[in-house]
Amino acid sequence: MTLKHLISPEERRAKLKILLQSGLLIRGMEVHNALSALIVNDLKVKPSAGDSDRDRAFDFFWESSLTDSASKGHPDIEIVSFDSRLKTIQEILEVTDKPMIIDGDTGGDIHHFEYLIPRLERAGVSAIIIEDKVFPKRNSLEEGTNQDQEDPDKFSEKIRTGKKIQNSEDFMIIARIESLIAGKSVADALKRAEKYLSAGVDGIMIHSKSPNADEIFQFSEQYKFLCNKIGIHKPLVCVPTTYNSVHEAELEKRGFQIAIYGNHMLRAAYKAMENVGKLILENGRSLEAEPHLASVKEIFEKVGFLDIKEKDKILSNIPEVIILAAGENPELKNVIGEIPKALIDINGKTILEHQISTFKKVGLNNINVLIGYKKEKFSIPGVNYIVNEEYSKTGVLNTLMKAEEKIKKGFIYINSDLLLDERLLKELCERKEDTVIVVDNSYLYHKHEVDKKLDAVITKKGKQPSYQRLRDSEDFAVRLGKTIPKENMTHEFIGLAKFSKIGADNLIKLYKDAKLNHTGKFHEAESFERAADTDMIQELINRGLNVSVHETNGGWIEIHSEKDLEIAKDMLRI
């Protein structure tokens, strides 16, 4: 499956209500399998003249009983079991990140409905729409079928039961009124709406199969008065399938907040598949059908296969990740107490968990965490722990070499207090040089407010007076350290670096030679045993090896202070 749309069920479920808070019309498109959902999830078009400056996109998925049943070859009469529906729903949610409203048909009887709601909540569904028909229902758009409506009081009790049983405040139950479908009046629909609103429903859908929107506009006008009269204001939903000439702007003007395109993806697929089949039969080959087909590459790209290819390239170059989390890091003790900095909670996940998630998103799954201080507190599964029992006596270089067997074929290392975005990590992985350090130039454009000495860098090209990020720069580091005067530095080293197999081999040889032969201070460190990563990199430079820089302007934050913690929380909420 594609991993580009990872989201928790709780986050997804909350999205619909957040969208509705804007007061603007939101649009949803029918999806009937994971591939159709991926298309809808990613589909965007440029705004038209007079529209907002945002790209136009679908805001949510509509999982329809009609299209779900039809895609399985069955009529829309509640014959497809909910377990089958739920499997389709879960397949869609696994590969997407937009919220979902599902077509709940009648909802079954009250006892069925009680079991249905928590299962949908757990899956991450945002809302269910149930129609006030008698089970088993018949599709509303089919001519000549009996459309028997449920007693409104009985239907209201089902709503109350559903609202009572739900666990999340974000989940919505929306009542679909079938009065107009059954040939009854707008007045009848309004009477039902009042009962359903009083029962606690979260929205009202008015359905119609008329070729024009006159009757739903009559309803929407009266619905405003009804909501004002009873003091309950809930979103109004429409499905403009038969009255398809009405523009969304008009629907919004008339008071609708949700518009559902109820079956269009399946209808499009049906027509396209039928036409392609005919072309192949008529011509005895597939050449004539080719202009009507997506390329195999397009399909590969949509389902994430090309991402896998890219990740394979990355893995061949960077087989291991090293997270340096052995030190005590005393600067935040007044805030976090005795826990290691890597285990600070930020929005429900530790820094370490955020780092692991970011690495896995770009395909780096072989993650090693070097620990020492409070080692017993580390228990996150799925990573390899390497212990430095001498963490209080050694610096980063000697800690890193505890993982010598892991780093031989190439690696990325990161400090345990660093959060970064996926984009920056992916760019680093794509660099071809043997040794690359990530440096930031943003300090050039604002006052640096942290009370710490920066890991300063001087590059061969010197200062680059630009806010723009420089990709694949030919720039090299010539000097690193905390004692470099700020007026001389060109960048700040952020604590993230990449070593290829050759780069790792150079590092290991340097380490063994220096350990055997070096005495006294080691660059800025009081001894070789206390050597930091900047000392290690400076030694590589002094020995004539190229250390390339990958320049960024933002995209990361080091958790050094309480203020950094608050900034990080805000960043990760976005």
N, C-alpha and C positions, 0 to 999 in steps of 0.2 A: 504493500500500500504506500501511497505518497505520505510523507511526513511533514509536508509544508503547512498543514492546517491543524497542528496540534492544539487542542483546547480541552479543558476539563468540562464534564457535564454541568457543573454548577455555573461556570463562566458562560457557557453557551445558553443555558436556560434563562439567565438573567438578561440576555441581550435584547430580547423582544420588548420587554417593558422599558428598557433604556431607549430604544428606538422610538417608542410611542411617546416618550416624554417630550420629544421635539414638537409635538402637535401637528406635524406634517404628515401627509399621506405616505405610507410605506407600501412597497409592492413585493409580492411573493410569486414565485414560479413553481409550477408542478414539477416534481421529480419522482421517478419510479424505480430507479436503481442508482448505484453508486456512480456510474459513469455520467448519467444525466445530471446528477447532483454536482459532480466536479465541474462540468461545463457551466452550470448556473452559478456555482460558487465563484468562479474566476471571471465570468463575463462582465465586461465593462464597455461602454461607448462614451465618446466625447459629448459634453453637453451641447444642446442645440442653442440657437440664438435666443436670447431672452431667458434662458434657463439659468440655474445656479452655476457657479464655477466648478462644481464637483462633477466627476465622471458619473454617468448614470449606471446603476447596477441594481440587481435584485437584492432586497434586504433580508429575505428569509425563504425557506423552502416550504412548499405545500406538498405533503405526502397524502395523496388522494386514494380513497378506496376504489374509485372507478379505474384509475390507471394502474394501481397495484394489482387489482383483480384481472384487468385486461392483459397486462404484461405476463400474467401467469396463465392466460387462456380461459379465464372464468368470467361469468357475468357479475355485475355489481349488485348483488342481492345479499350481502353479508355472508357469503358462502366461504370465503377465504378466512381461515382462522386467524385470531389475533396473534398467535405465536408466529405464524408465517409473516404477518404484517410487521411484527416487531423485529424479525430477522432482517427484513428489508430496511427498516428504520435504522437499525444498528449498523448495517453495512454503509448506509449513507453517512451517518454521523461519524463513523471511523475515519473518513477521508476528507471531511469538510470542517468549516468553522462558523457557518452562519446558523442562526436559530431556525427551529422547525415548528410549524403548526401542522398538526395531523387531522385528517378527516376521520372522525370517530364514529361515523354513521349515526345510529341511534344511541350508541353507548351501551347497548344491551340492557338487561334489567338492572335494577339498583345494585344487586349483589355482584354482578359482573363489573359494573362501573367502579365499585369499591376496590376491586383488585387491579383494574386497569390503570387508575391514576398513579399509584406509587411506582408501577413498572415504567410508565412513561417518564416520571420524574427522575428515576434512577438512570434512565438512558440519556437524559439531557434535553428532552423535548420541552419546548417553551409553552405550548398551548394545545388544547384539543377543542375541536368544534363538533358539537353533537346536535343532531337535527331532531325536531319535535315530531317524529313519525313513529308509527307503531312498528315494532320488530316483527318479521324481517322487512326491511324497507325495500322500495323499488327506486331505481335511479330517477332523479327529478327531471332530467332532460328527455327521457324517453316518452314519446307520444303514446297515448292510449292506455297507460298503466294507472292503476288505482293508487292515489296518494292519500293514504289514511293517516291523519294527524293524531298524535298522542293527546290525551287529556292534559290541558295546561297545568293543572294542579299536580297531577302525577309527575309530569315532566319537571316541574319546579322542585318537587321533592328529590328527584334524581340530582338536580343541581346542588341542592343543599347538602346532600350526602357526599357528593364529590368534593365540595369545598371543605367539608368537615374532615374528610380523610386525607387531603393533601398535606404534605409536610413543608413544602417550600412556598414562601410568599411570592416567589417569582413565577410560579406556575399559574396558567390562566385557563379557565373553562369558559368557552364562548358558546352561546346558544344560537343555533341556526333555525330561523323561523320559516316554515314552509307554507304559510297561508296563501301566498300569491301563486305558488306552484299548484296548490290544491284547488284553485279557482275561487278562493275566498277574498274578502275585501282587505284594504289597507287598515281599516278600523279593527278588524279581527287580529291582524298582525300586531297592531299597537297594543291591544289588550293583552296579548301574549307577552309582548316585550315588557310591559309593566310588571307582570307576574314574575318573569324570569329575572328582571333587575332586582326586584324585591327579595328574590331567593338568594341573591349574592353572586350572580353570574358576572364575569369579567368583561363581557363584550356581547354585542348583538350582531348577527349576520342576517341580513334580509336577502332572500334568494328569489330570483325571477328567471323565467325562460322567455320573457317577452323580447321581441327584436328591438325594442326601444326602451329607454330608461325612465319613461314617464312615471310608472308606478313605484319604482324604487326612490325616485326623487320626491314623490308625494309622501312616501314613508319617511324619508330622511328629514323633510321639513317638519313633519309632525313629531318626529323623534326628538328634535331639539326642545319642543314645548313640553313633551312628556318628561324628559330628563330634568328640565327646570322645575316642573310641577312637583316631582317626587324627590328632588334633591339628590339624584344619583346620576352621575355622568360617566358613561362607559363608551369605549370605542365602537364605532359602527363599521361593519365589514360588508364588502360586496364582492361578487364574482362576475365580472363583466364578460361572460362568455358569449351570450346571445346578443347583448347590446354592445357589440365590440367597436362601434364607431365613436363611442363616448371617450373623450380624452381624460387622462388622469387628472389634469388640472381642473376639469369640470367636476369630477368626482370629489376632489378635495374641497372645492368651493361649496359643494352641496353637503359637506359635513362628514364624508367618509374618511376614515383614518387608515384603513387596511383594504388593499385591493389584491385579489388572488386571481392569477391566471391559472385556471384549474386543471387543464388537461392538454396543454399545447405541446409540451415536449414529446409526449407519447404519440399524439396525432402526427407531429412532424416526422418522427421516427418511422411510424407505420407507413406513411406515404413514400418516404425515401426508400425504405427497404423493398416495398412492392415495386417501385419503378426500376430499381437496380436489378431485381430479380427478372423482371420482364425484359430489360435490355440484354441481359446475358442469354436468356432463352431465345430471343429473337435473332441474335447475332452469332450464337454458338461460340462465343468467347467473351472475355471481360473488358476488352479494350474500350468499347463504346461506353461502358459504365464508369470508366476511370474518372472522367471529369466530375462525376457526381459523388465521388468518394473522398474521404479524408485520407491523407497519407498515413502509412504505418508509423512514420516518425511522429506525426501529430498525436496519434494515440499513445505512443510510448511516452511522449512528453507530458501528456495530460495525466497519465497514471503513475508518473514518477520514475519510469525506467531510465530516462536520461539522467535524472538525479543520481540514480544508483551508479551509472557509468562514471559520473563525475566523482562520486564518493569513492569508487574503486581506485581512481587515479590518486586521490588524496591518500587513501590507505596505503597504496604502494609506496608513497613518498614519506608518509608520516604514520608509521604503525602504532606508536605509543604516545600517550599523554601523561605528563608528570605534573601533579598539583603539589606545590610546596606548602605543607601545612604543619611542619614540625615545631616551629618556634612558638614562644609564649605570647608575643605581641602585647606588651603591657599598656599601650596608650588608651585602650578602651575599657580597662578593668573597672572603672567607676560606673560604667554603663552595663557591661555584660557579665561582670563578676569573674568567675574562674573558668568559664567555658572557653575553648579555643575560638579564635576569630572566625575560622571557617564555618563554625556551627551557629553563628548569629542568624536569628530568624528575620527574614525580610519578606513580608506579605505571605506568610504561611510556609515558606521554604527557606532552608538554610542557604548561606552563600555557596557552600559546596554543592548543594543540590541544583542551584541555579547554574553553576559552572558545568556540572555534569550534563544537564539538559542542553545547554548551548553546544557542547562538544558533540553530543549525540545527534543533534540536528544537522550537523555538517558531515556526519558519517564516522566520527572518531569515537569508537566504542571501547577501545583498550585503554582504560583509565586507571592510573596508579596514583595513590595518594600517599605522600610521605608524611608520616606523623611521628610525634614524640611527646610533646606536652599534652597531658590529659588524654593519652592515646585510648584509654578505655571508653571514652565518650563517643568515639567514632563507630557507627554501626550501620551506615547507609549501605544497602546491598548493591551488588552489581559492579563493584570496583575492587581493585587489588590494593591492599594496604601494605606499606613497607615501613618498618619502624626504625627510627634513628634513636637509639637509647642514649646517645651522647649529645642530644639536641642542644643542651644548655652550654656545651663547650665548643660547638662547631658552627660554622657559617653555612650559607646556602650551597657553596661549591661542594663541601664535604657531605652535606646532606643529600645533594643530588646524586653523588657517586654511590650512595647506598642502593641506587637503582641501576647500577652499571649494566647488569645483564639485560635490563629492559630497554635501555636507551641505545644499544649498539646499532640497531637498524634504522635509527632516525626517530626524532621525537619533537614534541612541542612541550615547553614548560610554561607554567603560569603561577604567579603568587596567589595564595589562597584568599587574599582580601580584594581581589580584582574582579569586577563584573564588567562584561563587555557584550556588545551586540553581535548577533550571528554573522552579520555582514562583514565586520572587521575580521573575525576569525576565518571566514571563508576566503577573504582576500589574502590573508597571511598564508593559508594552506596552498594557494595557487602560485605563490612565489617559487621560483625554480632554483634560487641561489642556495648554497650549502649552509650558510649561517645568516639568519635574518632576525633583527630585533625590531620591535614595534616602538616607534617614537611619536610624540605628539608635539605640535607646534602652537597649540592654542594659548599657552601661557604668554606668548608674545603679544597677545591682544587684550589681555586683562590682567589685573592685579591678582597675583597668586595669594590666596588667603590662608592656606594651610600652614600650620606652625611646624613644618618639618623641612629638612633639607631635601631638595629634589635630587633624583638620579639624573644629573645633567648629562647632556650629550653634545659634543661638537662634531659636526659632519664635515666632509671634505668640501662640499659646495657652500657651506656657511648658511646664514639665515636666508630663508625663503619668505619674503614679505607678501604672503598670499593666504587668504582664508581657504583656498581650494586644496583638496586632498590630492596628493601626488601619488599616482599608482605606478608600480613597477619602476620606481626611480632607480637611477644608476648611482645614487648617492651611497657613500660609505661612512661609517662611524670612524673617527680618528681618536677620540678620547671620551671616556665615561667616568663619572664619579660624583660624589656629593660635595667635594671641595672645589669644584669648578665655579668661579664667580658667575653670577647670573647674567652679568653684562656680556660674558663671553660665550655662554651656551647658545646653541641653536635649537635644541629640542629637549624634551623630557622623555626618558625611558620609562615605559609604563609597567614593566615587569612581565612581559610576554615575548617569547622568542621561539624560533623554529630552527632545528638542526636536521639536515639530511643525513643519510648514512655516512657520507664523507665528512660532513660537519661534526657528527657525533664521534667519529673516529679521531678527528683532530683534537676534539675536546678531551677525550679519554687519554690520548697520548700526552697532551699538555699536563693533565692532572697527575699522571703517574711520574712524569719527569720532574715536575715541580715538587711533588711530595717527597721524592727521593733526594733532590738536590737543593731545594730552596731553604734558606734560613732567614730569620728576621721578618721585617714588615713585608707584606705582599700587597703592593700598590697602596690602597687606602686602609687595608686591614692591618691590625696589629701583628698578625701572624698568618701563615698559610692556613692553619686550622680554622681561623675565623673569616676566611675569604668569602666575600659576598659575590652575587652573580655579576655585578659590575666589575669587580676585580678579575673575575674569570674571563669576561669578554675583553677587558683591556689587555690581558695577557695574550689572548689570541691575536689582537691587533698588533701588539709589540713584536710578536713572532712572525709578522709579515702576512698573516692570513686576512682575507677580506671579510669584514662584517657588514653586510648590507643593511640598510634601514628601510622599513616600511612606514611611511609617514601618514599620520591621521590627524584630523582635527575634531576631537570628541569621539563619541561612540564607546566610551568606557568610563568607569569611576572606581577609584581606590577607596575602600572603606577605612578611613584613617581617624575619623572623628564622629561625634554624635550628629553633627550637621550632615556629614556624608551619608549617614544612615537614613536621615529624613529625605535627602535628595534621591537616594537609591530607591526608597519606597515609592516616591512619586514617579520615578522613571519606569519602574516595573509595573505600575498600574496602567500606564498608557498602552 
